Amino acid sequence: MIATETLVSLFLETRQHTETICKPLEIEDYVVQPIVDVSPPKWHLGHTTWFFEEFILKPHKPGYRLFHEDFAFVFNSYYENVGKRVIRNDRGNLSRPGVAKVYDYRLYVTNEMKDFLSEDISEEVSEILLIGIHHEKQHQELLITDIKYILGNNPLLPRYNTSFVENPIQEFQQEWISIEEGIYEIGHKNPEEFCYDNELGLHKVYLHDYKISNKLITNSEYLEFINAGGYKDFNLWHAEGWDWVKQNNISAPMYWHNIDGEWHQYTLMGLQKLNLEAPVSHISFYEAFAFAQWKECRLPTEFEWEAVQEKFNWGSRWEWTESAYLPYPGYAKAPGALGEYNGKFMVNQKVLRGGSVATSPKHTRPSYRNFFQTNLRWQFTGLRLAK
């Protein structure tokens, strides 16, 4: 169990970091919702606050008074157990409460939490607090990627700031790492370290001989795929992926712009010439699979990735795997609303491993299992080949 002082420090640090992410925004940026998958920054600020109010202060702090009786309806996301909520694609219609009121809400709840945490807390509350902290860290990454989508679909392509480096270079040669067949242990191994319930159930898997690249696919390599007609060859794609390409007129990764015959990329520092040595990003599972087919390789499974992850650098891109998002042996959802956190999404999604340039500090680990639908691209998603 983590010491209360450490938890309080992590809580306050996390709350501040969320607001730091929002500092470069104009007031109008806070309310925009271009697509259903992208939530307005104002909503993220409120939702991460509501979590602590709903799951800690309301049930555990004697005499706690709600900041506003409507905020649970406004800022609940998908927790059916705790009542009605604004439907997801209506979050951009919430011109009220205003941004200032949402920041007042954050301050109120943070101060109430500080007061509550000044006394001894139970192990149950400590566990919920730690989940709430990492829940907010997840939303910090969503904030960054949602802000990028909002600004990247503004016709002026405005920059977010001048310091966010999203294209780190892999300054080493590509090599194939050979892994011998055998039995490997998969899952969260350190009971002293936080993890989500979907990482639990330490279990063994049998892996055949395989090779995996020590390096992520770069923009230069992906450009070769484009120039070779990769988006025009149906043989490389799943049927569903090929339908997606045609219906959405997809011909390059998200945020790529061909301007006068030269490729550019919208980044959080604005529109820039495409950095050919950077790892490719913002591609769907469909695209990752098609590229692997073109290279006569494949995507690794999440088990192959975890078994060898200490042998390569990871963390700049979420890496698509060939694994469906499914429960580990012995998995059981927690009772009540917190049981909705992971288990209800274990259908029709693929696992991603690693982390990204947008992932918050002290949040990822080798057993972390991210997951998204196969068509989504607004996160910093890339790929590593196996064979």
Order of alpha helices (4+ residues) and beta strands (2+ residues): alpha-alpha-alpha-alpha-alpha-beta-beta-beta-beta-alpha-alpha-beta-beta-beta-alpha-alpha-beta-beta-beta-beta
